[in-house]
Amino acid sequence: MYRNIIKSFICYTCVMGMTHSTAIANTLEDNVIRNYIDIAEAVYTDSLITARSLSDTIRALLDSPSHARLEDARNKWIIARQSYQQTEVYRFGNAVVDDWEGKVNSWPLDEGMIDYVDTTYSSIGSESNLYTANIIANTSVIIDGRRVDASEITAEFISNILHEAEGVEANVATGYHAIEFMLWGQDLNGTEAGAGNRPYTDFSIDNCSNGFCERRRQYLRSVTSLLVNDLEEMVLSWGANGAARNFVEGRGTKAGLITILTGMGSLSQGELAGERMKLGLLLGDPEEEHDCFSDNTHNAHYYNAIGIRNVYIGQYKRPDGSTIKGASISDLVMQVDHDLNDRMMTRLNASVNAVSSIVQRAEQKEAYDQMIATGNTEGNKIVQDAIDALITQAISIEMILATLDLGDVSLQGSNSLDGGEFF
């Protein structure tokens, strides 16, 4: 449905020339909102472009499976994550995006529902009856007590029946992490070195490993198509008269600014510092790292932090090297409290630098799942330093909400940060 409409969004120059007629005025506040929306549309468009490139590479892998083509697909997946992780700051505070996001970035997932897993794979901690359903190996599955036909692994079956089956969030069947699992397989190394190591022959018809290669090919093809379609939907949602755009600009200037700052603060504090970092650190559990099959978690965290800073400064650097820049929250804060703006900039840069230290360690010494291992004092400290910087940054965001007189706004929290139950 979206393929013809989306063509106008699929070049960088088209996006750079985006102009949308809106009813909002030309005050600084409204220009901040307008620039925020234009950048959101651009970064989701870049996510779509990189997802299309990933899809093309996966198609080549399935056409002629080889180790080199599998590695190419893995690299394109990592590149696609760079753009997408910078979109997550637009999720929190915007109900349209938050309701949609579960289709593309839900985690962690019970990989045994999708494909074969090691014999050590356990149901401990799982809320799902489908944790070893292995839909690739089975042409039918029992969901909610009813036998369901799974003879064809279509996009419709994956999205409408399998994803979050029985109302269990861990039954993730779509999105980046389902594709990640298909490309890498399980990471069986725990907190030791090494990522997933699925062989390319898992997708070979002539030299099939681990059985059911045609069904595995169907799954990978279908789930990749779904990701592209879902991103097409979100690009349109940020375009003229789109639902995500209207949520920000259609409810008044104050509500728009609250949405912007809520996204920044909630990602910084509850989601990134809490659910994605502190929880895994407390448990010492590699299953609690965001990109767990590929060992790409350090980059996932880094581009989240970059996305938060992008929004505050009203600036976004695109994959082609061009930059979109305009009125920003920083400009607003500077008008009323220059010192607060300086503090916020210092804290934003500190959090980016702290997460950059994680990236540097991951590239030079050990992966993120090794850093969070119990007893790794040095690795734990580097992760905790980033958590502390993100929390401090969120405190400044709360101060900005108060300074701009935007009312009592609650940022997303996390039980892992406040000592609540999380086991």
C-alpha positions in Angstrom: 0.0 0.0 0.0 2.8 2.4 0.8 5.3 1.5 -2.0 4.2 4.1 -4.5 3.5 6.9 -2.0 6.9 6.4 -0.4 9.0 7.0 -3.5 9.1 10.8 -2.9 10.9 10.2 0.4 13.6 7.9 -0.8 16.4 10.2 -1.7 18.5 12.4 0.6 18.0 15.5 -1.6 14.3 15.1 -1.5 14.3 15.0 2.3 16.7 18.0 2.5 14.1 19.9 0.5 11.2 18.9 2.7 8.8 21.8 3.4 5.4 21.1 5.0 2.8 23.8 5.2 1.6 23.9 8.8 -0.7 26.0 10.9 1.9 26.7 13.5 3.3 30.2 13.8 6.9 31.5 13.5 7.7 32.0 17.2 11.0 30.4 18.3 9.0 27.7 20.2 7.1 26.8 17.1 10.2 26.8 14.9 11.8 24.4 17.4 8.9 22.1 17.0 9.0 22.4 13.2 12.7 21.6 13.1 12.3 18.7 15.5 9.6 17.2 13.2 11.7 17.7 10.1 14.6 16.0 11.7 12.4 13.1 12.9 11.1 12.6 9.3 14.7 12.6 8.0 16.1 10.1 10.5 13.2 7.7 10.0 13.7 8.1 6.2 17.4 7.2 6.7 16.3 4.2 8.8 14.1 3.1 5.9 16.9 3.6 3.3 19.3 1.5 5.3 16.7 -1.1 5.9 16.1 -1.3 2.1 19.8 -1.8 1.7 19.8 -4.6 4.3 16.8 -6.2 2.4 18.7 -6.1 -0.9 21.7 -7.8 0.8 19.6 -10.5 2.4 18.0 -11.1 -1.0 21.4 -11.6 -2.4 22.3 -14.0 0.4 19.2 -16.1 -0.3 19.8 -16.1 -4.0 23.3 -17.6 -3.5 24.2 -18.4 0.1 27.9 -18.0 1.1 29.9 -16.9 4.1 30.8 -13.7 2.4 27.2 -12.8 1.6 26.2 -13.7 5.2 28.9 -11.3 6.5 27.7 -8.6 4.1 24.1 -8.9 5.4 25.4 -8.8 9.0 27.4 -5.6 8.3 24.3 -4.0 6.6 22.2 -4.9 9.7 24.8 -3.1 11.9 24.7 0.0 9.6 20.9 0.0 9.7 21.0 0.1 13.5 23.0 3.3 13.4 20.1 5.3 11.9 17.3 3.5 13.8 18.8 3.9 17.2 18.8 7.7 16.7 15.0 7.6 16.2 14.3 6.2 19.7 14.3 9.7 21.3 11.1 10.4 19.2 9.3 7.4 20.8 8.8 8.3 24.4 6.1 11.0 24.9 4.6 10.3 21.5 1.8 7.7 21.7 1.7 7.2 18.0 5.4 6.2 17.8 5.3 4.2 21.0 2.4 2.1 19.9 4.2 1.3 16.6 7.7 0.7 18.0 7.0 -2.8 19.4 6.8 -4.1 15.8 10.4 -3.1 15.0 12.5 -3.0 18.1 11.0 -5.3 20.8 13.6 -7.2 22.9 14.6 -9.5 24.5 13.1 -12.3 22.5 12.6 -16.0 23.2 14.6 -17.2 20.2 13.4 -20.8 20.6 10.0 -19.7 19.4 11.5 -18.9 16.0 14.3 -21.5 15.3 16.5 -24.2 16.7 18.3 -23.4 19.9 21.0 -25.2 22.0 20.0 -28.0 24.2 20.9 -25.8 27.2 18.2 -23.3 26.3 15.8 -23.1 29.3 12.4 -21.8 30.1 13.6 -20.4 33.4 12.5 -16.8 33.5 10.3 -17.1 30.4 6.6 -16.3 30.6 5.9 -18.0 27.3 4.5 -21.4 26.5 6.2 -21.0 23.1 9.8 -20.6 24.2 10.8 -23.7 22.2 8.0 -23.8 19.6 10.6 -23.6 16.8 8.1 -22.4 14.2 10.7 -23.0 11.4 10.7 -26.7 12.1 7.0 -27.1 12.7 4.1 -26.5 10.3 1.6 -26.0 13.1 1.7 -24.5 16.6 -0.7 -24.4 19.5 -1.5 -20.8 20.5 -4.0 -20.0 23.3 -5.0 -23.7 23.3 -5.8 -23.7 19.5 -3.8 -25.4 16.8 -2.7 -22.9 14.2 -1.6 -23.6 10.7 2.0 -22.5 10.1 2.6 -24.3 6.8 3.5 -21.0 5.1 5.7 -18.6 6.9 4.3 -15.4 5.5 4.7 -11.8 6.6 1.0 -11.9 7.6 1.5 -15.0 9.7 4.6 -13.6 11.5 3.0 -10.2 12.2 -0.6 -11.1 12.9 -0.3 -14.5 14.6 3.2 -15.2 15.9 4.4 -11.7 17.1 3.5 -11.3 20.8 1.4 -14.5 20.7 -0.7 -15.2 23.8 -0.1 -11.6 24.8 3.5 -12.3 25.9 6.0 -9.5 25.1 8.9 -12.0 24.9 7.2 -13.7 21.9 9.0 -11.3 19.6 8.7 -12.4 16.0 9.3 -9.2 14.0 11.7 -6.3 13.7 15.5 -5.8 14.0 16.1 -8.4 16.7 14.3 -11.2 14.9 16.4 -10.4 11.8 19.5 -10.2 14.0 18.8 -13.7 15.4 18.3 -15.1 11.9 21.6 -13.7 10.8 23.8 -14.5 13.8 21.9 -17.3 15.7 22.3 -17.7 19.4 25.2 -16.2 21.3 26.3 -19.3 23.3 29.4 -17.6 24.8 27.7 -16.2 27.9 30.1 -13.5 29.3 33.0 -14.9 27.4 34.3 -13.6 24.0 32.2 -14.3 20.9 28.9 -13.5 19.2 26.4 -15.7 17.5 27.9 -17.9 14.8 25.1 -19.2 12.5 26.5 -20.9 9.4 25.5 -19.6 6.0 24.5 -23.1 5.1 21.4 -22.6 7.3 20.0 -20.8 4.3 21.3 -23.2 1.6 19.0 -25.5 -0.3 21.8 -27.7 -1.8 23.9 -27.8 1.4 21.4 -27.4 4.2 22.6 -27.4 7.8 20.3 -27.8 10.8 17.3 -28.8 8.6 14.3 -26.8 7.4 16.4 -24.4 5.3 13.6 -23.5 2.9 11.4 -22.5 5.9 14.3 -20.6 7.4 14.7 -18.7 4.2 10.9 -17.9 4.2 11.2 -16.5 7.7 14.1 -14.3 6.9 12.6 -13.0 3.7 9.3 -12.3 5.3 10.6 -10.6 8.5 12.8 -8.4 6.5 9.9 -7.3 4.2 7.9 -6.5 7.3 10.7 -4.2 8.7 10.8 -2.3 5.4 7.0 -2.0 5.4 6.8 -0.8 9.0 9.4 1.9 8.4 7.6 3.0 5.3 4.6 3.5 7.6 6.5 5.6 10.1 8.1 7.8 7.4 4.6 8.6 6.2 3.5 9.2 9.8 6.1 12.0 10.2 5.1 13.5 6.8 2.5 16.1 6.0 -0.7 15.3 7.9 0.9 12.2 9.4 -0.3 10.9 12.8 3.1 11.2 14.5 3.7 14.7 13.2 0.2 15.8 14.2 0.7 14.4 17.7 3.6 16.9 18.2 2.3 20.0 16.4 -1.5 19.5 16.5 -2.0 19.8 20.3 -0.4 23.2 20.8 3.0 24.6 21.4 3.3 23.6 25.1 2.3 20.0 24.5 4.8 19.8 21.6 7.6 21.0 23.8 6.6 18.5 26.5 6.7 15.7 24.0 10.2 16.7 22.9 11.6 16.8 26.4 9.8 13.7 27.6 11.4 11.8 24.7 14.8 13.0 25.7 14.5 12.4 29.4 12.7 9.1 29.3 15.1 7.5 26.9 18.1 8.9 28.9 16.8 7.8 32.3 14.4 4.9 32.4 15.1 3.2 29.1 18.8 3.5 28.4 20.3 4.1 31.8 17.8 1.7 33.5 16.3 -1.0 31.4 19.1 -1.4 28.8 22.1 -0.8 31.0 21.6 -1.0 34.8 19.4 -4.1 34.7 22.0 -6.1 32.8 24.7 -4.8 35.0 22.9 -5.8 38.2 22.2 -9.3 36.9 25.5 -9.8 35.1 23.3 -11.3 32.4 24.2 -11.2 28.6 20.5 -11.9 27.8 19.7 -8.4 29.0 21.9 -6.7 26.5 20.1 -5.0 23.6 21.8 -6.4 20.5 22.7 -9.7 22.2 23.1 -12.0 19.2 25.5 -9.7 17.3 27.5 -8.1 20.2 26.5 -4.7 18.7 25.1 -3.4 22.0 27.9 -0.8 22.4 26.8 0.9 19.2 23.1 0.6 20.0 23.7 2.6 23.2 26.0 5.1 21.5 23.5 6.0 18.8 20.7 6.4 21.4 22.9 8.9 23.2 23.7 10.7 20.0 19.9 10.8 19.2 19.2 12.6 22.5 21.9 15.2 21.9 20.6 15.7 18.3 17.2 16.7 19.6 18.5 19.2 22.2 20.8 21.0 19.7 18.3 20.7 16.8 20.9 19.1 14.5 21.2 15.8 12.7 24.1 14.5 10.6 22.8 12.1 7.9 24.6 9.0 6.6 25.6 10.9 3.4 27.4 13.5 5.5 24.9 16.3 5.0 23.4 18.1 8.1 20.0 19.3 9.0 20.0 22.1 11.5 17.5 24.6 12.9 15.9 26.1 16.0 16.4 24.0 19.1 15.5 23.4 22.7 19.0 24.8 23.4 18.0 28.1 21.8 14.9 28.3 24.0 16.8 27.5 27.2 19.6 30.0 26.4 17.0 32.8 26.3 15.8 32.2 29.9 18.8 30.6 31.6 22.2 30.7 29.9 23.9 28.7 32.7 21.3 25.9 32.6 21.9 25.6 28.9 25.7 25.4 29.5 25.1 22.7 32.1 22.9 20.7 29.8 25.4 20.9 27.0 28.2 19.8 29.4 26.1 16.9 30.6 25.0 15.8 27.1 28.6 15.8 26.0 29.6 13.9 29.1 27.1 11.1 28.5 28.1 10.8 24.8 31.8 10.6 25.9 30.9 8.0 28.6 29.1 5.8 26.1 32.0 6.4 23.7 34.3 4.8 26.3 32.1 1.7 26.1 32.4 1.7 22.3 36.2 2.1 22.5 36.5 -0.8 25.0 34.2 -3.0 22.9 36.4 -2.3 19.8 39.7 -2.8 21.5 39.3 -5.2 24.4 36.0 -6.9 25.2 32.3 -6.9 24.1 29.6 -5.3 26.1 28.3 -8.6 27.5 31.8 -9.2 29.0 31.8 -5.7 30.5 28.7 -6.4 32.5 29.9 -9.8 33.8 29.8 -10.2 37.5 33.3 -9.6 38.9 34.6 -7.6 36.0 35.4 -4.5 38.1 36.9 -2.4 35.3 34.2 -3.2 32.8 31.4 -2.7 35.3 32.8 0.7 36.2 32.8 1.9 32.6 29.2 0.9 32.2 28.2 2.4 35.5 29.9 5.7 34.6 27.7 5.9 31.5 24.6 5.1 33.6 25.5 7.9 36.0 26.1 10.4 33.2 22.7 9.6 31.6 20.9 10.0 35.0 22.6 13.3 35.6 21.6 14.4 32.1 18.0 13.5 32.9 18.1 15.6 36.0 19.0 18.6 33.8 16.1 17.8 31.5 13.7 17.9 34.4 15.2 21.3 35.4 14.5 22.5 31.8 10.9 21.4 31.9 10.5 23.4 35.1 12.4 26.4 33.8 10.3 26.6 30.6 7.2 26.4 32.9 5.9 23.2 31.2 4.2 21.8 34.3 4.7 18.6 36.3 6.0 16.1 33.7 7.0 12.6 34.7 9.9 10.9 32.9 10.0 7.2 32.5 11.7 5.4 35.3 13.1 1.9 35.9 12.9 -0.5 38.8 16.6 -1.2 38.3 17.4 2.4 39.2 15.2 2.8 42.2 15.7 -0.6 43.9 12.3 -2.1 42.9 11.6 -5.7 42.1 12.9 -6.7 38.7 13.5 -10.5 39.0 
